[in-house]
Amino acid sequence: MYAGQEQRKNMNDKMIPYLNTQVTEVILSYVDGKCLARCEQVCKLWKDLVRSLSQRTHIWKTCCVKEISRDVRIDLLNNCYPGWHDLSLRDSEWKIVYKTWCQWHHVGKWAFITKTLFEDTSLRPVTCMKTSGTCVTTGHNNGDVLLWCYSNYVKVTSHKKCVTDLGVMVYGGECKNYSDQLKHNLVVSTSEDHTVHINPLMFQNEKPYGFPVVIREHFLCVAMVRTFGSMFAVLSHDGRISIWQLNTPTYNKKVPEVIKLHTLRISSDLFRAVSIWGSKDIQVSAMTSNGLCIPIFRGGHSCPYKLLQEEAHFLPSNMWEEIHGRILKIFLWRYGISIVLTDHHYMHISVNGCKQRQYNTMPYFNSHPVTILLYGEILLLGMESGTLYMYLLSQITDLLTLDLGAVYWQHSLCSDPVIALDIAETSNGPVIAAATNNKVFCIPFILPQLR
């Protein structure tokens, strides 16, 4: 510390005692989170004052609620503290959520490292991927589900056919793996063999008795799984959606009780995508092949779970009349944010029922997106060229006025198409995970103070 800085610090320490503590706390309760963080850096007395206020009140939670939109806040909570639905977070943990939110407004200028998690041609092609803390779970073409920590892995389970999707969960209000290394304790995998497997995330070769839990509810390939809290929803190729809940195991059993809440299928149209989202109340939404996005199931703390839509309520939609070409992939997030990719290399975006907006990335990047991730205020595109493009959104409706040239961050990862993306929040900063068919990469951003 320079002499001038030391002198100013000593002056601040001497001035603070003359301020009335109660008056100062009242003032601090009205400042935003950024000012509050700066107050902690003034001197030790101010830092202790803010810390004392945080221990006695919910000042950081208040900052999160006031400054971060609900959907973004839920994304951050799910990543930082996956068991937040059942746990009462301390104010110090809300401070971490706020800090995490602020970091994403600066990572575009931060240094980062590209680490290859594995590059093993003996492994069957990767089909899907999910992160948990600093670990990565991969699904493979031969039916294997592998859990990776750096370059070491264990086999979690084996399906008889290709793994189509993965989801990670906690249950019972307590995550025994809760650490930077593993933040979840279960992985849900779907497969072309028509089954859903539930397995523990652990590096021991011997699983607890009762695993895997195998669900045989669907008659065709199970294509998609979405998880949220203690619930998950799966979608099969015949358009059938089944919704499930995990209950805390009883009598010291380690295997959760799996309860089917509902199964829904309509004869007039097929479901093409599903999302599960909420806070105290959870809602399942679905998109049909004619472009209609609707809530189908809701419930939770304030009301019992119930079906929201019967077949008669599925009205025709002209949302996709302007879409030309074959639909390759559909992404659905939150309550009704959808992105459709076509073989004409167009990206069609709709937000909560608004008229869809069409984008063509080819003139900008000479490539087209293969996979897309919406997380918090971040839109991340994984391209056919192997490049990643990130956009920072000030509000979700920015998706309808997106300037493709205004890239917030980009990285030429490899020369192969990126097929899967995920983001993990760690104590050392955010990490992007990206997968091709033969490689998985981890891209940690380096916090300025750690350089």
C-alpha beads as a LAMMPS data file, in Angstrom:
LAMMPS data file: protein, C-alpha beads

451 atoms
450 bonds

1 atom types
1 bond types

-500.0 500.0 xlo xhi
-500.0 500.0 ylo yhi
-500.0 500.0 zlo zhi

Masses

1 110.0

Atoms # bond

1 1 1 0.000 0.000 0.000
2 1 1 1.358 3.433 -0.957
3 1 1 1.975 6.055 1.720
4 1 1 -0.848 8.245 0.410
5 1 1 -3.308 5.355 0.459
6 1 1 -2.267 4.422 3.992
7 1 1 -2.730 8.023 5.094
8 1 1 -6.213 8.227 3.572
9 1 1 -7.162 4.906 5.196
10 1 1 -6.035 6.153 8.597
11 1 1 -7.990 9.380 8.093
12 1 1 -11.111 7.397 7.201
13 1 1 -10.714 5.207 10.280
14 1 1 -10.455 8.313 12.440
15 1 1 -13.466 10.002 10.848
16 1 1 -15.869 7.060 11.091
17 1 1 -16.277 7.038 14.910
18 1 1 -17.753 10.518 14.722
19 1 1 -20.608 9.253 12.533
20 1 1 -23.664 7.999 14.350
21 1 1 -23.833 4.259 13.670
22 1 1 -27.622 4.147 13.546
23 1 1 -27.755 7.048 11.098
24 1 1 -25.103 5.408 8.925
25 1 1 -27.023 2.121 8.846
26 1 1 -30.180 3.921 7.771
27 1 1 -28.237 5.582 4.952
28 1 1 -26.696 2.268 3.888
29 1 1 -30.111 0.619 3.747
30 1 1 -31.032 2.964 0.868
31 1 1 -27.938 2.541 -1.322
32 1 1 -27.688 0.024 -4.140
33 1 1 -25.484 -3.051 -4.072
34 1 1 -22.607 -1.466 -5.960
35 1 1 -22.411 1.431 -3.479
36 1 1 -22.666 -1.040 -0.613
37 1 1 -19.707 -2.987 -1.994
38 1 1 -17.697 0.228 -2.320
39 1 1 -18.504 1.137 1.281
40 1 1 -16.884 -2.132 2.374
41 1 1 -13.678 -1.042 0.657
42 1 1 -13.415 2.373 2.351
43 1 1 -11.832 1.099 5.554
44 1 1 -12.080 -1.652 8.145
45 1 1 -14.689 0.201 10.202
46 1 1 -16.998 0.616 7.232
47 1 1 -16.469 -3.000 6.235
48 1 1 -17.386 -4.140 9.746
49 1 1 -20.428 -1.866 9.707
50 1 1 -21.751 -3.348 6.445
51 1 1 -21.001 -6.871 7.643
52 1 1 -22.825 -6.260 10.928
53 1 1 -25.807 -4.853 9.034
54 1 1 -25.842 -7.914 6.768
55 1 1 -25.834 -10.256 9.773
56 1 1 -28.830 -8.518 11.345
57 1 1 -30.860 -7.718 8.227
58 1 1 -31.333 -8.925 4.646
59 1 1 -29.646 -5.970 3.002
60 1 1 -27.987 -7.978 0.203
61 1 1 -31.187 -9.892 -0.496
62 1 1 -32.967 -6.543 -0.758
63 1 1 -30.394 -5.378 -3.316
64 1 1 -30.891 -8.568 -5.332
65 1 1 -34.677 -8.229 -5.323
66 1 1 -34.592 -4.526 -6.244
67 1 1 -31.897 -4.604 -8.919
68 1 1 -32.034 -8.053 -10.534
69 1 1 -35.091 -9.128 -12.496
70 1 1 -36.839 -12.192 -11.106
71 1 1 -36.013 -14.580 -13.947
72 1 1 -32.343 -13.587 -13.951
73 1 1 -32.268 -13.918 -10.165
74 1 1 -33.711 -17.438 -10.370
75 1 1 -31.069 -18.446 -12.934
76 1 1 -28.284 -17.217 -10.653
77 1 1 -29.780 -18.893 -7.583
78 1 1 -30.157 -22.209 -9.401
79 1 1 -26.502 -22.104 -10.395
80 1 1 -24.937 -20.743 -7.198
81 1 1 -27.167 -22.606 -4.721
82 1 1 -29.137 -25.399 -6.457
83 1 1 -30.979 -26.281 -3.241
84 1 1 -32.242 -22.732 -2.646
85 1 1 -35.879 -23.783 -3.130
86 1 1 -35.801 -25.665 0.175
87 1 1 -33.079 -23.793 2.049
88 1 1 -33.192 -20.384 3.720
89 1 1 -30.224 -18.518 2.285
90 1 1 -28.144 -16.342 4.571
91 1 1 -27.602 -12.735 3.576
92 1 1 -23.924 -13.477 2.921
93 1 1 -25.052 -15.953 0.254
94 1 1 -27.297 -13.327 -1.304
95 1 1 -24.180 -11.164 -1.477
96 1 1 -22.533 -13.860 -3.610
97 1 1 -25.583 -13.917 -5.904
98 1 1 -25.305 -10.142 -6.309
99 1 1 -21.567 -10.365 -6.946
100 1 1 -22.154 -13.081 -9.546
101 1 1 -24.681 -10.894 -11.330
102 1 1 -22.216 -7.996 -11.420
103 1 1 -19.431 -10.204 -12.769
104 1 1 -21.353 -10.967 -15.954
105 1 1 -21.357 -7.248 -16.784
106 1 1 -17.551 -7.332 -16.926
107 1 1 -16.463 -10.808 -18.088
108 1 1 -16.415 -9.622 -21.698
109 1 1 -13.169 -7.783 -20.874
110 1 1 -11.649 -10.426 -18.607
111 1 1 -8.895 -12.855 -19.450
112 1 1 -9.841 -16.511 -19.733
113 1 1 -8.252 -19.926 -20.172
114 1 1 -9.361 -22.721 -22.483
115 1 1 -8.948 -26.166 -20.945
116 1 1 -9.616 -29.396 -22.816
117 1 1 -11.440 -31.709 -20.429
118 1 1 -10.949 -34.680 -22.688
119 1 1 -9.946 -35.436 -26.248
120 1 1 -10.177 -39.197 -26.438
121 1 1 -11.046 -40.805 -29.754
122 1 1 -11.651 -44.130 -27.981
123 1 1 -14.770 -42.668 -26.343
124 1 1 -17.989 -42.705 -28.309
125 1 1 -19.220 -39.327 -29.609
126 1 1 -20.621 -36.879 -27.078
127 1 1 -24.338 -36.181 -27.540
128 1 1 -25.114 -33.943 -24.532
129 1 1 -23.449 -32.320 -21.522
130 1 1 -24.275 -30.760 -18.147
131 1 1 -22.142 -29.033 -15.504
132 1 1 -22.263 -29.269 -11.719
133 1 1 -19.785 -27.028 -9.956
134 1 1 -16.378 -27.679 -11.499
135 1 1 -17.410 -31.118 -12.780
136 1 1 -18.993 -32.068 -16.095
137 1 1 -21.367 -34.908 -16.954
138 1 1 -21.424 -36.159 -20.546
139 1 1 -23.851 -38.395 -22.416
140 1 1 -22.551 -40.534 -25.268
141 1 1 -23.704 -42.207 -28.440
142 1 1 -23.160 -45.698 -26.990
143 1 1 -25.446 -45.017 -23.999
144 1 1 -22.764 -44.196 -21.424
145 1 1 -23.107 -41.324 -18.950
146 1 1 -19.716 -40.200 -17.602
147 1 1 -18.826 -37.840 -14.752
148 1 1 -15.628 -35.852 -15.255
149 1 1 -13.389 -34.034 -12.807
150 1 1 -10.522 -32.539 -14.775
151 1 1 -9.298 -35.461 -16.929
152 1 1 -10.532 -38.229 -14.622
153 1 1 -13.928 -39.828 -15.059
154 1 1 -16.226 -42.521 -13.732
155 1 1 -19.126 -44.201 -15.490
156 1 1 -22.409 -43.132 -13.897
157 1 1 -24.749 -45.379 -15.871
158 1 1 -25.238 -47.095 -19.228
159 1 1 -28.320 -46.947 -21.408
160 1 1 -28.895 -49.515 -24.134
161 1 1 -28.937 -46.796 -26.789
162 1 1 -27.783 -43.213 -27.376
163 1 1 -28.146 -40.702 -24.519
164 1 1 -30.297 -37.801 -25.734
165 1 1 -30.280 -35.348 -22.817
166 1 1 -29.087 -34.755 -19.242
167 1 1 -30.312 -32.834 -16.203
168 1 1 -28.808 -32.404 -12.725
169 1 1 -30.792 -32.143 -9.482
170 1 1 -30.715 -31.878 -5.718
171 1 1 -33.426 -33.355 -3.534
172 1 1 -34.625 -33.370 0.035
173 1 1 -33.494 -29.807 0.701
174 1 1 -29.916 -30.917 1.219
175 1 1 -27.189 -31.490 -1.320
176 1 1 -24.560 -33.765 0.192
177 1 1 -22.162 -32.904 -2.629
178 1 1 -22.573 -29.189 -1.977
179 1 1 -19.131 -27.799 -2.756
180 1 1 -17.359 -26.087 -5.591
181 1 1 -16.554 -29.484 -7.039
182 1 1 -20.089 -30.925 -7.170
183 1 1 -23.184 -28.861 -6.426
184 1 1 -25.787 -31.513 -7.259
185 1 1 -26.298 -35.066 -6.109
186 1 1 -28.362 -36.602 -8.926
187 1 1 -28.202 -36.796 -12.701
188 1 1 -31.263 -37.563 -14.839
189 1 1 -30.513 -39.036 -18.275
190 1 1 -32.831 -39.778 -21.202
191 1 1 -32.205 -42.145 -24.072
192 1 1 -33.341 -43.573 -27.373
193 1 1 -34.007 -46.794 -25.446
194 1 1 -37.252 -45.130 -24.180
195 1 1 -36.022 -44.943 -20.563
196 1 1 -35.141 -42.285 -18.015
197 1 1 -32.339 -43.086 -15.541
198 1 1 -31.786 -41.353 -12.196
199 1 1 -28.330 -41.851 -10.686
200 1 1 -26.191 -40.340 -7.927
201 1 1 -23.380 -37.988 -8.893
202 1 1 -20.360 -39.433 -7.128
203 1 1 -16.862 -40.606 -7.921
204 1 1 -17.182 -43.921 -6.101
205 1 1 -17.508 -46.912 -8.399
206 1 1 -20.080 -48.601 -6.157
207 1 1 -23.493 -46.938 -6.174
208 1 1 -25.815 -46.889 -3.166
209 1 1 -28.321 -49.720 -3.145
210 1 1 -31.399 -49.012 -5.256
211 1 1 -29.706 -47.116 -8.096
212 1 1 -30.207 -46.593 -10.919
213 1 1 -33.861 -45.624 -10.705
214 1 1 -35.253 -46.503 -14.147
215 1 1 -38.483 -44.969 -15.471
216 1 1 -40.256 -46.721 -18.347
217 1 1 -43.154 -44.392 -19.032
218 1 1 -42.612 -43.531 -22.689
219 1 1 -43.096 -45.720 -25.758
220 1 1 -40.673 -43.905 -28.057
221 1 1 -37.291 -42.208 -27.753
222 1 1 -37.148 -39.847 -24.766
223 1 1 -35.684 -36.725 -26.334
224 1 1 -35.539 -34.040 -23.642
225 1 1 -35.393 -33.566 -19.873
226 1 1 -35.718 -30.315 -17.931
227 1 1 -35.130 -30.089 -14.182
228 1 1 -36.055 -27.515 -11.563
229 1 1 -35.858 -27.934 -7.809
230 1 1 -37.231 -31.373 -6.927
231 1 1 -39.188 -31.695 -10.195
232 1 1 -38.361 -32.712 -13.726
233 1 1 -40.262 -32.995 -16.995
234 1 1 -39.395 -35.292 -19.902
235 1 1 -40.546 -35.220 -23.520
236 1 1 -40.591 -38.141 -25.953
237 1 1 -40.759 -38.243 -29.748
238 1 1 -44.445 -39.132 -29.706
239 1 1 -45.147 -35.740 -28.095
240 1 1 -45.843 -37.152 -24.646
241 1 1 -44.761 -35.088 -21.621
242 1 1 -44.464 -36.665 -18.199
243 1 1 -43.910 -34.598 -15.048
244 1 1 -42.208 -36.065 -11.974
245 1 1 -41.282 -35.085 -8.441
246 1 1 -38.594 -36.430 -6.122
247 1 1 -39.513 -36.833 -2.468
248 1 1 -37.069 -37.082 0.398
249 1 1 -36.176 -40.717 1.105
250 1 1 -37.650 -42.213 4.277
251 1 1 -36.284 -44.650 6.853
252 1 1 -32.683 -43.674 6.116
253 1 1 -32.960 -44.793 2.502
254 1 1 -30.632 -43.041 0.078
255 1 1 -32.863 -43.466 -2.962
256 1 1 -35.459 -40.689 -3.417
257 1 1 -39.091 -41.560 -3.931
258 1 1 -40.083 -40.775 -7.533
259 1 1 -43.712 -39.698 -7.993
260 1 1 -45.430 -39.150 -11.338
261 1 1 -47.506 -35.976 -11.155
262 1 1 -49.018 -36.071 -14.619
263 1 1 -48.685 -37.270 -18.220
264 1 1 -49.999 -35.206 -21.111
265 1 1 -50.266 -35.824 -24.842
266 1 1 -52.543 -34.270 -27.451
267 1 1 -53.698 -36.026 -30.605
268 1 1 -54.102 -32.909 -32.742
269 1 1 -50.470 -31.831 -32.519
270 1 1 -47.118 -32.825 -31.059
271 1 1 -45.132 -31.171 -28.303
272 1 1 -41.685 -30.203 -29.559
273 1 1 -40.095 -28.624 -26.472
274 1 1 -40.700 -28.324 -22.741
275 1 1 -39.504 -26.021 -19.957
276 1 1 -39.948 -26.066 -16.186
277 1 1 -39.562 -22.848 -14.236
278 1 1 -40.645 -20.809 -11.218
279 1 1 -39.838 -19.885 -7.643
280 1 1 -42.354 -20.806 -4.952
281 1 1 -44.725 -22.103 -7.609
282 1 1 -43.397 -24.217 -10.457
283 1 1 -44.793 -24.043 -13.978
284 1 1 -44.282 -26.454 -16.867
285 1 1 -44.643 -24.912 -20.323
286 1 1 -44.570 -26.615 -23.706
287 1 1 -44.321 -25.703 -27.370
288 1 1 -46.294 -27.533 -30.036
289 1 1 -45.193 -28.178 -33.609
290 1 1 -47.392 -25.319 -34.846
291 1 1 -45.505 -22.782 -32.712
292 1 1 -47.919 -22.441 -29.807
293 1 1 -46.195 -21.994 -26.428
294 1 1 -48.498 -22.549 -23.467
295 1 1 -48.421 -23.297 -19.731
296 1 1 -49.623 -26.842 -19.098
297 1 1 -48.960 -27.521 -15.418
298 1 1 -48.508 -25.419 -12.279
299 1 1 -48.372 -25.764 -8.524
300 1 1 -46.239 -25.484 -5.433
301 1 1 -46.304 -23.672 -2.114
302 1 1 -49.379 -21.533 -2.748
303 1 1 -51.562 -24.096 -4.541
304 1 1 -51.665 -27.824 -5.301
305 1 1 -50.260 -29.066 -8.593
306 1 1 -52.836 -29.094 -11.362
307 1 1 -53.147 -29.464 -15.111
308 1 1 -53.729 -26.094 -16.790
309 1 1 -54.607 -27.144 -20.315
310 1 1 -56.853 -29.801 -21.791
311 1 1 -56.759 -30.692 -25.470
312 1 1 -59.708 -28.423 -26.270
313 1 1 -57.703 -25.415 -25.111
314 1 1 -54.915 -25.912 -27.656
315 1 1 -55.733 -23.249 -30.218
316 1 1 -54.126 -22.966 -33.659
317 1 1 -51.149 -20.659 -34.018
318 1 1 -49.668 -18.917 -37.039
319 1 1 -46.380 -18.158 -35.291
320 1 1 -44.402 -20.447 -37.565
321 1 1 -46.099 -19.570 -40.853
322 1 1 -43.150 -17.331 -41.705
323 1 1 -40.604 -20.046 -40.943
324 1 1 -39.232 -21.560 -44.137
325 1 1 -37.198 -24.719 -44.228
326 1 1 -36.978 -27.703 -41.939
327 1 1 -36.879 -27.097 -38.197
328 1 1 -33.683 -28.558 -36.749
329 1 1 -33.855 -27.593 -33.073
330 1 1 -36.201 -25.838 -30.687
331 1 1 -35.068 -24.222 -27.437
332 1 1 -37.593 -23.192 -24.797
333 1 1 -36.752 -21.312 -21.591
334 1 1 -38.606 -19.897 -18.608
335 1 1 -42.281 -19.158 -19.247
336 1 1 -42.230 -18.695 -23.001
337 1 1 -38.926 -17.686 -24.589
338 1 1 -38.364 -19.797 -27.683
339 1 1 -35.630 -19.999 -30.312
340 1 1 -36.059 -22.134 -33.427
341 1 1 -33.168 -23.123 -35.717
342 1 1 -33.858 -24.166 -39.317
343 1 1 -31.859 -25.814 -42.094
344 1 1 -31.943 -22.461 -43.907
345 1 1 -29.607 -21.267 -41.129
346 1 1 -32.146 -18.856 -39.673
347 1 1 -32.730 -18.257 -35.991
348 1 1 -36.351 -17.417 -35.066
349 1 1 -36.915 -15.875 -31.617
350 1 1 -40.191 -15.281 -29.783
351 1 1 -40.590 -13.812 -26.286
352 1 1 -43.716 -14.555 -24.269
353 1 1 -46.067 -14.770 -27.231
354 1 1 -44.715 -11.746 -29.120
355 1 1 -44.418 -11.975 -32.891
356 1 1 -41.260 -13.917 -33.682
357 1 1 -38.127 -12.169 -34.984
358 1 1 -35.946 -13.763 -37.640
359 1 1 -32.129 -13.526 -37.658
360 1 1 -29.527 -14.687 -40.158
361 1 1 -26.021 -15.007 -38.717
362 1 1 -24.340 -16.004 -42.010
363 1 1 -23.592 -12.431 -43.230
364 1 1 -21.984 -11.601 -39.871
365 1 1 -20.049 -14.758 -38.990
366 1 1 -20.150 -16.929 -42.124
367 1 1 -21.564 -19.624 -39.852
368 1 1 -24.822 -20.572 -38.159
369 1 1 -25.709 -21.582 -34.571
370 1 1 -25.994 -25.266 -33.704
371 1 1 -26.804 -24.828 -30.026
372 1 1 -27.937 -21.893 -27.882
373 1 1 -27.912 -21.119 -24.165
374 1 1 -29.917 -18.421 -22.392
375 1 1 -28.598 -17.806 -18.878
376 1 1 -29.362 -14.765 -16.766
377 1 1 -28.743 -11.790 -19.046
378 1 1 -26.453 -13.795 -21.320
379 1 1 -27.282 -15.247 -24.744
380 1 1 -24.564 -17.662 -25.869
381 1 1 -24.380 -19.095 -29.387
382 1 1 -22.384 -22.232 -30.223
383 1 1 -21.632 -22.147 -33.929
384 1 1 -21.093 -24.706 -36.672
385 1 1 -17.633 -23.175 -37.147
386 1 1 -16.622 -23.941 -33.546
387 1 1 -16.786 -20.312 -32.403
388 1 1 -18.710 -19.003 -29.387
389 1 1 -20.546 -15.659 -29.494
390 1 1 -21.959 -14.019 -26.374
391 1 1 -24.490 -11.178 -26.112
392 1 1 -25.331 -9.172 -22.983
393 1 1 -29.036 -8.344 -22.635
394 1 1 -30.271 -5.423 -20.544
395 1 1 -33.775 -6.913 -20.624
396 1 1 -35.257 -10.045 -22.120
397 1 1 -37.095 -8.180 -24.890
398 1 1 -33.653 -7.256 -26.279
399 1 1 -33.861 -10.669 -27.953
400 1 1 -36.355 -9.123 -30.387
401 1 1 -34.037 -6.231 -31.312
402 1 1 -30.727 -8.079 -31.263
403 1 1 -27.801 -6.449 -33.057
404 1 1 -25.803 -9.467 -34.210
405 1 1 -22.764 -7.276 -34.778
406 1 1 -22.691 -6.073 -31.154
407 1 1 -20.927 -9.150 -29.770
408 1 1 -20.096 -8.869 -26.067
409 1 1 -17.528 -11.701 -26.083
410 1 1 -16.332 -14.256 -28.604
411 1 1 -13.899 -17.139 -28.713
412 1 1 -12.736 -19.333 -31.588
413 1 1 -12.798 -22.582 -29.691
414 1 1 -12.098 -25.198 -32.368
415 1 1 -12.978 -26.141 -35.935
416 1 1 -15.799 -28.568 -35.062
417 1 1 -19.473 -27.687 -34.494
418 1 1 -20.357 -26.879 -30.877
419 1 1 -23.235 -29.186 -29.899
420 1 1 -23.778 -28.329 -26.213
421 1 1 -23.241 -25.385 -23.854
422 1 1 -23.539 -24.854 -20.119
423 1 1 -22.367 -22.378 -17.480
424 1 1 -21.108 -23.019 -13.951
425 1 1 -20.597 -20.469 -11.182
426 1 1 -17.583 -21.192 -8.973
427 1 1 -15.796 -19.342 -6.175
428 1 1 -13.103 -18.396 -8.699
429 1 1 -15.574 -16.958 -11.197
430 1 1 -17.836 -18.163 -14.005
431 1 1 -16.928 -21.092 -16.252
432 1 1 -18.338 -21.842 -19.700
433 1 1 -18.448 -25.499 -20.736
434 1 1 -18.716 -26.338 -24.434
435 1 1 -18.836 -29.706 -26.162
436 1 1 -18.270 -30.981 -29.666
437 1 1 -18.853 -34.596 -30.660
438 1 1 -15.299 -35.530 -29.656
439 1 1 -14.142 -32.917 -27.153
440 1 1 -15.318 -31.070 -24.065
441 1 1 -13.829 -27.692 -23.150
442 1 1 -13.967 -25.671 -19.931
443 1 1 -13.384 -21.921 -20.191
444 1 1 -12.849 -20.295 -16.772
445 1 1 -12.783 -16.506 -16.641
446 1 1 -10.040 -15.070 -14.450
447 1 1 -11.187 -12.586 -11.810
448 1 1 -9.070 -9.403 -12.013
449 1 1 -7.793 -9.812 -8.432
450 1 1 -6.576 -13.352 -9.234
451 1 1 -4.384 -12.352 -12.166

Bonds

1 1 1 2
2 1 2 3
3 1 3 4
4 1 4 5
5 1 5 6
6 1 6 7
7 1 7 8
8 1 8 9
9 1 9 10
10 1 10 11
11 1 11 12
12 1 12 13
13 1 13 14
14 1 14 15
15 1 15 16
16 1 16 17
17 1 17 18
18 1 18 19
19 1 19 20
20 1 20 21
21 1 21 22
22 1 22 23
23 1 23 24
24 1 24 25
25 1 25 26
26 1 26 27
27 1 27 28
28 1 28 29
29 1 29 30
30 1 30 31
31 1 31 32
32 1 32 33
33 1 33 34
34 1 34 35
35 1 35 36
36 1 36 37
37 1 37 38
38 1 38 39
39 1 39 40
40 1 40 41
41 1 41 42
42 1 42 43
43 1 43 44
44 1 44 45
45 1 45 46
46 1 46 47
47 1 47 48
48 1 48 49
49 1 49 50
50 1 50 51
51 1 51 52
52 1 52 53
53 1 53 54
54 1 54 55
55 1 55 56
56 1 56 57
57 1 57 58
58 1 58 59
59 1 59 60
60 1 60 61
61 1 61 62
62 1 62 63
63 1 63 64
64 1 64 65
65 1 65 66
66 1 66 67
67 1 67 68
68 1 68 69
69 1 69 70
70 1 70 71
71 1 71 72
72 1 72 73
73 1 73 74
74 1 74 75
75 1 75 76
76 1 76 77
77 1 77 78
78 1 78 79
79 1 79 80
80 1 80 81
81 1 81 82
82 1 82 83
83 1 83 84
84 1 84 85
85 1 85 86
86 1 86 87
87 1 87 88
88 1 88 89
89 1 89 90
90 1 90 91
91 1 91 92
92 1 92 93
93 1 93 94
94 1 94 95
95 1 95 96
96 1 96 97
97 1 97 98
98 1 98 99
99 1 99 100
100 1 100 101
101 1 101 102
102 1 102 103
103 1 103 104
104 1 104 105
105 1 105 106
106 1 106 107
107 1 107 108
108 1 108 109
109 1 109 110
110 1 110 111
111 1 111 112
112 1 112 113
113 1 113 114
114 1 114 115
115 1 115 116
116 1 116 117
117 1 117 118
118 1 118 119
119 1 119 120
120 1 120 121
121 1 121 122
122 1 122 123
123 1 123 124
124 1 124 125
125 1 125 126
126 1 126 127
127 1 127 128
128 1 128 129
129 1 129 130
130 1 130 131
131 1 131 132
132 1 132 133
133 1 133 134
134 1 134 135
135 1 135 136
136 1 136 137
137 1 137 138
138 1 138 139
139 1 139 140
140 1 140 141
141 1 141 142
142 1 142 143
143 1 143 144
144 1 144 145
145 1 145 146
146 1 146 147
147 1 147 148
148 1 148 149
149 1 149 150
150 1 150 151
151 1 151 152
152 1 152 153
153 1 153 154
154 1 154 155
155 1 155 156
156 1 156 157
157 1 157 158
158 1 158 159
159 1 159 160
160 1 160 161
161 1 161 162
162 1 162 163
163 1 163 164
164 1 164 165
165 1 165 166
166 1 166 167
167 1 167 168
168 1 168 169
169 1 169 170
170 1 170 171
171 1 171 172
172 1 172 173
173 1 173 174
174 1 174 175
175 1 175 176
176 1 176 177
177 1 177 178
178 1 178 179
179 1 179 180
180 1 180 181
181 1 181 182
182 1 182 183
183 1 183 184
184 1 184 185
185 1 185 186
186 1 186 187
187 1 187 188
188 1 188 189
189 1 189 190
190 1 190 191
191 1 191 192
192 1 192 193
193 1 193 194
194 1 194 195
195 1 195 196
196 1 196 197
197 1 197 198
198 1 198 199
199 1 199 200
200 1 200 201
201 1 201 202
202 1 202 203
203 1 203 204
204 1 204 205
205 1 205 206
206 1 206 207
207 1 207 208
208 1 208 209
209 1 209 210
210 1 210 211
211 1 211 212
212 1 212 213
213 1 213 214
214 1 214 215
215 1 215 216
216 1 216 217
217 1 217 218
218 1 218 219
219 1 219 220
220 1 220 221
221 1 221 222
222 1 222 223
223 1 223 224
224 1 224 225
225 1 225 226
226 1 226 227
227 1 227 228
228 1 228 229
229 1 229 230
230 1 230 231
231 1 231 232
232 1 232 233
233 1 233 234
234 1 234 235
235 1 235 236
236 1 236 237
237 1 237 238
238 1 238 239
239 1 239 240
240 1 240 241
241 1 241 242
242 1 242 243
243 1 243 244
244 1 244 245
245 1 245 246
246 1 246 247
247 1 247 248
248 1 248 249
249 1 249 250
250 1 250 251
251 1 251 252
252 1 252 253
253 1 253 254
254 1 254 255
255 1 255 256
256 1 256 257
257 1 257 258
258 1 258 259
259 1 259 260
260 1 260 261
261 1 261 262
262 1 262 263
263 1 263 264
264 1 264 265
265 1 265 266
266 1 266 267
267 1 267 268
268 1 268 269
269 1 269 270
270 1 270 271
271 1 271 272
272 1 272 273
273 1 273 274
274 1 274 275
275 1 275 276
276 1 276 277
277 1 277 278
278 1 278 279
279 1 279 280
280 1 280 281
281 1 281 282
282 1 282 283
283 1 283 284
284 1 284 285
285 1 285 286
286 1 286 287
287 1 287 288
288 1 288 289
289 1 289 290
290 1 290 291
291 1 291 292
292 1 292 293
293 1 293 294
294 1 294 295
295 1 295 296
296 1 296 297
297 1 297 298
298 1 298 299
299 1 299 300
300 1 300 301
301 1 301 302
302 1 302 303
303 1 303 304
304 1 304 305
305 1 305 306
306 1 306 307
307 1 307 308
308 1 308 309
309 1 309 310
310 1 310 311
311 1 311 312
312 1 312 313
313 1 313 314
314 1 314 315
315 1 315 316
316 1 316 317
317 1 317 318
318 1 318 319
319 1 319 320
320 1 320 321
321 1 321 322
322 1 322 323
323 1 323 324
324 1 324 325
325 1 325 326
326 1 326 327
327 1 327 328
328 1 328 329
329 1 329 330
330 1 330 331
331 1 331 332
332 1 332 333
333 1 333 334
334 1 334 335
335 1 335 336
336 1 336 337
337 1 337 338
338 1 338 339
339 1 339 340
340 1 340 341
341 1 341 342
342 1 342 343
343 1 343 344
344 1 344 345
345 1 345 346
346 1 346 347
347 1 347 348
348 1 348 349
349 1 349 350
350 1 350 351
351 1 351 352
352 1 352 353
353 1 353 354
354 1 354 355
355 1 355 356
356 1 356 357
357 1 357 358
358 1 358 359
359 1 359 360
360 1 360 361
361 1 361 362
362 1 362 363
363 1 363 364
364 1 364 365
365 1 365 366
366 1 366 367
367 1 367 368
368 1 368 369
369 1 369 370
370 1 370 371
371 1 371 372
372 1 372 373
373 1 373 374
374 1 374 375
375 1 375 376
376 1 376 377
377 1 377 378
378 1 378 379
379 1 379 380
380 1 380 381
381 1 381 382
382 1 382 383
383 1 383 384
384 1 384 385
385 1 385 386
386 1 386 387
387 1 387 388
388 1 388 389
389 1 389 390
390 1 390 391
391 1 391 392
392 1 392 393
393 1 393 394
394 1 394 395
395 1 395 396
396 1 396 397
397 1 397 398
398 1 398 399
399 1 399 400
400 1 400 401
401 1 401 402
402 1 402 403
403 1 403 404
404 1 404 405
405 1 405 406
406 1 406 407
407 1 407 408
408 1 408 409
409 1 409 410
410 1 410 411
411 1 411 412
412 1 412 413
413 1 413 414
414 1 414 415
415 1 415 416
416 1 416 417
417 1 417 418
418 1 418 419
419 1 419 420
420 1 420 421
421 1 421 422
422 1 422 423
423 1 423 424
424 1 424 425
425 1 425 426
426 1 426 427
427 1 427 428
428 1 428 429
429 1 429 430
430 1 430 431
431 1 431 432
432 1 432 433
433 1 433 434
434 1 434 435
435 1 435 436
436 1 436 437
437 1 437 438
438 1 438 439
439 1 439 440
440 1 440 441
441 1 441 442
442 1 442 443
443 1 443 444
444 1 444 445
445 1 445 446
446 1 446 447
447 1 447 448
448 1 448 449
449 1 449 450
450 1 450 451
